[in-house]
């Protein structure tokens, strides 16, 4: 009763407007509490949904490793044993080049076997951590650790699968990508398109974890680039990028449907970049025409050391300007020329440089065209349109 009297006296001192506001606030308070509860329930739901999705990804990676790793490990161990038997059965000094190839293959097999064993350990670790996180109600730290381990497992399996698909003679090597803007049409637009291709390949290499760097770049005063060279010093980069060789063009739409869109061109050439060995090819120095590119006002120190080498019998021409000395650029240009000739020998199915048919060498500007519509579609000549990861 005392409490009720106090309440009556307190309300009595308030005006009618104040009393109305108090009761309005009291009516809104339950709605606010219910909204907070709904928000907390919603956050809890999304957290549980995220953990469920995370758990599914971990389990999928573990299941994939359990299905593929044992068979792959057995096959790689059999290959390693076979290579060890070959080394023991022959004298390594009989043919040094063949022995070096066998030793390199053996080292690769040992590396793959160790990696597969480590993969099985990581898969078991991710599986155990997931089970522990489930028993300990929800342990975000264990889930995070298990997910990081499963990501490593998935990346290795993808890389191992790619290595089995790319079994060409140079697919396991790095790649040197040369981009050159077209000279037909509007040069400024071609140079801008070449710069967009440069950004596309660098972003792709970054996503794939490839060690790519732009070694040479000739910028244009009116925007874009005239040419650029990217070197990917990572295994299987050439196998992934060799299909990019050719002319890339973009068709920009116009406001009038009756008029054809503007087409911009850029040529892409992909050369193997030998990582652990030099190109195994002998070239007669009398067949080479070595010249030095004259210096320009911009970047004088760089252009003074630029070297251009032409192979006279085939007409092939390569250059290098990314190094600081002429000698280093000459060595790099010579290696690029040897790598280009090795690819031509493979394509023509011959083993000697003297047997190369000069007329059968495909000009990079005459190879299959890859077209890009401004709306973000990518196609190859003879193929249907497919969605392209647009960077343009």
N, C-alpha and C positions, 0 to 999 in steps of 0.2 A: 504494500500500500504506500509505503514511503517513497518507493521508487516511482510509482505511478504519479504521486503528487508532485514530485520533482519534475517529471516529464510534462505535466500539465502547466506548471508554472513557467518552465523554459519555453514551451510553445507559446504561451501567452505573451511573452515579450517579443515574439517575432511578428513581422508584418505578414499579410496574406500572400504577397508575392514571394517572400522568402520561403514560406511554408510550401507553396506550390513547387518551387524549384527543388526543395529537399525531397518531396515525394516523387518528382520526376526522376531525380538521380537515383532514388531507391528502386524505381522500376527499371531503369537502365542497367543497374548493377548486376542482376542475374544474367542479363543478355551478355554483358561483358565477360562474366565468369564462364558462361557456356561457350563464347567465342574463343576464349583462351584455351579451354579444354579441347575444343575442336581443333585449334591450331596445334596443340601439343600432340593430339592423336594423329593429326595429319603428318607431323614431322616424324613421329614414331613409325607410322606406316611407311613413309618414304625411306627411312633408315633401314627398316627391316627388308623392304623391297630391294634396296641397294645391296645389302649384305647377301640376300638370296641370289641376286644376279652375280655378285662377286664369287659366291660359292660355286655357282654353276660354271663360271669361267675357269676356276681352279680345277674343278672336277673334270672338265672337258680336256684341259691340258694334261692332267695326270693320266686320264684314260688313253689319250692319244700316245703318250710316252710309253705306257705299259703295252700298247698294241704294236708299236713300231720298233722300239729300242731293242728288244731281245733279238729279233730277226736281223736287224741292221748290225748289231754287235757281232752276231755269229758270222755274217757275211764278211764284215771288215776284218775279223780275226783270221778267217780263212785266207783272205787276200794277203794279209801281213805274213802269215806262215809261208805262203807260196813265194812271196818276194824274198823272204829270208833264205828259202831253199835255192832260189835262183842265184843269190849272191854267193852262197857256199859252193855251188856247183861250178862256178866260173872264176876265172882269174880276172880280177878287177883291172889289171894293167893291160889286158889284151886290147880292149877298146874302151878308152877312157870316157868318151862321150856317152856310150851306151851304159857304162857302169854308173856314171853320174845320174842318168835318167832313172835307173833302177833305185839308186840310193835316195833320190828325191821322192820317188813314189813310196818307198818304204817309210821315209820320214812322215809323209802325209798320212799313210795308213796308221802309223803309231799314234799320230796326233788325233786322228778320227776315233780310234779305239778308246783312247783316254777320255776324249770328249763324250763319247757315248756312255762310258762308265760313270762319268760325272753327271750325265743327264739322268741316269737311273737313280742316282743318289738324291738329286734335286727333286725328282718326282716323288720319291718316298718321303722326303722332307716336307714338301708341300702337302701331301696327303696327311701326314701325321699332325702338322700344325693346324690343318683344318679341323681334324677330329678333336684336338685339344681345345680349339676355340669354341667348338660346339658344346663340349662338356662344361666349360667354364662360362656358361650362359652366353654372353657376347663379349669376346675379347678383341677389340679393334686392333690392338697391336699385333696379335698373332695372325689375324686375318690379313693385315697389311703385309706382314712378312711372307705369308703363304702366297699371296697374290704376286709379290715381287719375284718369288722363286718360280711361280708358274709362268710368268712372262718370259723369264730366261729360258725355260723349257720350250715354250712355244717358238721363240725366236730361233733357237738352235734347230728345232725340227723343220722350220720353214727353210732355213739356210741349207740344211742337209738335203732336203727334198730338191731344192733348186740345184745343188751340186750334182745330183743324180740326173736331173733333166738336161743340164748343160754339160755335155760330154764331148764338145768339139775340141780340136787341138789347141785353140787359143781361148776358149771360153773361161778358163780359170784365171786368166790374166786380168790386169787392170785395164783401164780404157782411157784413151786420149780423144776427147770430143772436140772437133774443130767446127765452128759455126761461122758462116760467111754470108753477108747480106747480098741479096740479088741486085743486079744492075739494070734489070728491065723495070719499066713502070716508074713510079715515083720513088727515087732513091731514099728520101728521108723516111718514108713509110716502111720501106724494106729494112732500113737500119733499125727503126723502132721495133719491128717484128723480130729481128735478130736478137735484140736486147731482151725481149720477152722470152724468147727461147732459152737464152742464157739463164735467166732467172728460173725458168721452169726446171732445167736440168740441175741447177744448184739446189733448189728446194727438194727435188726428188732424191738427190744424193744425201741430203741432210736427213730426210725421213728414213731412208734405207740404212743409215748409219755408215755410209761410205765416206772415206777420207778424200773429199774432193776439194780442189783449189783451182782458182782461175790463174793460170800462169802467164797468159798473154791476152791483151785486150787493146784493141785499136778503136778508140772512141771517135765519134763524128762531131763536128762543130755544130751541126744543125739538129743534134739529138740522136740517140740510139748508138749503135756500134757498127763499124764496118766488118770487123771480124773478132773472134775470141776463141781461146783454147782453154778447155777444162781438163785436168788430169785427175782421174779417180784411182788412187793407189790402194785399191781393195780387191780382194779375190772375187772372181766371177762378175766383175763390173763389165768386162767386154761382152760376156755372154748375154747379159741383160740388155746392153745398149747397142749391140751390133745390128739389131733390126731397125734402129733409128737412122741408119745411113740413107741419104736421099734428100729430095727437095721437100721442104715443108712450106705450105702456103696457107694464108688466111684470107678468106673472102669476107669483106666487110659489106654489110647490107646497105642499101640506099633507100631513100624515101620513096622513090618511084619503083613500082614493081616491074615496069617495062624495061628498066635499065639494069644492066648487069652490075653486080657489086664489084668494088675495087679489090684486086688481088695483089697481095704482097708476098714476096718470095724470099726464102733463105735456105741455103744448102748446109747439110750436116754430114760430116764425115767422121767415122769412128775407127780408130787405129788401136791395135793391141798395145798395151803398155806392160812390158815384161818386168815382173817384180823381183824375182829371185835369180834371174839369169839374163844374159844378153841375147839378142836375136841371133840364132844360129844360121848365119848366111854370110857367104863371102862375096864381096863385090869388087870388081876391078876398079881401082882408083882412076884409071884412064877413061872410064865410062862416066865419070862424075864431073859435073860442072858446078864448082863451088863459087858463089858470089856473096858479096856483103851488101846488105841493103843500105843505101845512102841515108845519112842522118837527117832528121827533121828538126825543126825548131823546138817542138814539144818533146820532152823526155829525151833529150839529146844523148844522155849516157846510155839509155837502154837501146835506142835505135842504132847507135854506133856499133854495137856488138851483135846485131841481128845477122843471121846467116841463112842463106837460101841454097839448097842443093837440088840439082836436077839430074835425073838418071837419063842419059842421052838415048840409049836404045829404046826405052819405053816412053820417054817424054814425061815421066812422073816428076813432080816438083813439090818439095816440102821445105818448110822454113821453121826457124826457132828464134825467138827474141826474148824469152823469159829469163834467161840467165844473164849474169853481169859480164861475163867474158866471152870473147869470140870462140875460144876453144871449147868451153862448156856448151855453147849453143851449137857448135859444129857436131859435137858428139851426140847431142840430143836429136838434132835434125837427121843425122846418119842413122840412128836407131829407129826413128820414125819411118825413114825410107825403107830400111830392112823389114820392118814390121809390115809395111804396106805391100812390099813385094812378096812376103810370105803369104799374106792373105790372097794375093792374086795367084800365086802358085797353087794354093789349095783350091781356089775356085775353078781354075783351068785344068786341075788334075795333072800337073806336071811337076818335075823336081828340079829343073835347071832354069836359070834366068835366061839363058840364051834361047830357050824354047818358048818364051812368052810371046804370044801373038798381040802385037801392039794394037791392032784394030779391034780386038776382043775386050780390051780394057774399057769398062763402063765408066763413062764420065759421070761425076756426081750430080751434074745438072740434068742428066738424062735418066736417072734412076726413078723408081716408083715414087710418086708424089703422095705426100700425106697432107690432107686438107683439113682445115679448121674453119668452121662457120663461126661468125661472131657470136651466135647464140650459145656456143659452148659445146659443139659437137665435133668429133674427130673421126676421120675415116682414112683408110688406105685405098689406093686405086684398086678396084675390083672387089671391094668389100662394102658391106652395108654400113650405114652410119651407126656410130656407137657413142655413148656419152663420154665426154672427155673431162678430166679433172681440170677445169678451167683456171688458168693463171693469167689469161690475157685480158 
